[in-house]
Amino acid sequence: MHKDELITLHQILVEIKEYFQKTRPESKFSEYESLKITPMQLYKSKLEHKHAIFVLGNEIANIMKEVDPISSGRISARMKELAEKTLKEIEIMV
């Protein structure tokens, strides 16, 4: 994916996060928020946005487990795996 496409996906996931925060105030996105990255930070690297997408995707999937525990659990596990992989890539670059 190109960086602009990743940023668009990042923005869509942030909108989903905001929806959950409005409809389910108990929803927590602490790991994503600790990254301190938003889709508006265009100067952040493609890899940083990719990592944020996987972290946020994992947290969204965890919230969705209440609705569909089987498939959401698999999605959450995969997002977590990909987040860990991109974090290692970021650490190598630094």
N, C-alpha and C positions, 0 to 999 in steps of 0.2 A: 504494500500500500504506500501511496505517496503521503508526504507529511500533511498536506492540506486535507486529504481524505481521513487521516487519523484524527486530525483536529475536529473535523466535522463529527466523526463518531464519538469523540470525547465529549463534544457539546451535547449530543443526543443523550448520552449516558448521564450527563449532569442534569439534563431536564427530567430524566426518569428519577434520578436521585431526589430532585426537588419535589416531584410528584409524591414520592413515598414520604418525604418529610412533612408534606402538608396533610396527606391522608392517614399516615401512621406516624404521629409525632415521636413515638418510641423508637423509630428507626434510627440506627446509629451508623455513621460512615466515618468512624474515627481513623481508620487506617488510611483511607483516601485523603481525608482532611489533613492528616499529618504530613502528607507529601508536599503540601503547599504549592500545588500546580493547578492551574485552571486552563480551559481551552483558549482563553484570551491571551495567555502568555506565549505568543508566537515565537519568541526568542528561545524558548526551551527546545531541547533537541527532540527529534523524532522518537528516539528511544525513550526519553522521559515521558512523552505523551503516551507511548505504547504501554509503558509500565503503569501509568495512571489508569489507562483503560482497563487493564487486566485487574488491577486492585479494585477499582470501582465495580467492574463486572462481577467480581467475586462477592463483594458486599451486597450488591443488588440480588444476585442469585441466592445468597443466604437468607435474605428477607423473603424471597419468593418461595422458599422451602415450605412455608406454611400453606401455600396454595397447591403446589405440586412438588412434594418432597422427593420423588424419585428422579425426575429429570433435572430439577433444580440442583439437587445434590451433586449430580455428575458435572453439571455446568460449573458449579462453584469449585469443585475439585480441580477441574481443568484450568479455570481462570487463576486459581491460586498457583498451580504449577507453572503457568506461563508468566505470572507476575514474578515468581522466584527466578525464573530463567532470565527475564529481562533485567532484573535487579543485578544479577551476576554480570550481565553484559555491561551495565552502567558502571559497576565497580571496576571492571577491567579497563574501561575507557578513561577512568579518572586517575 
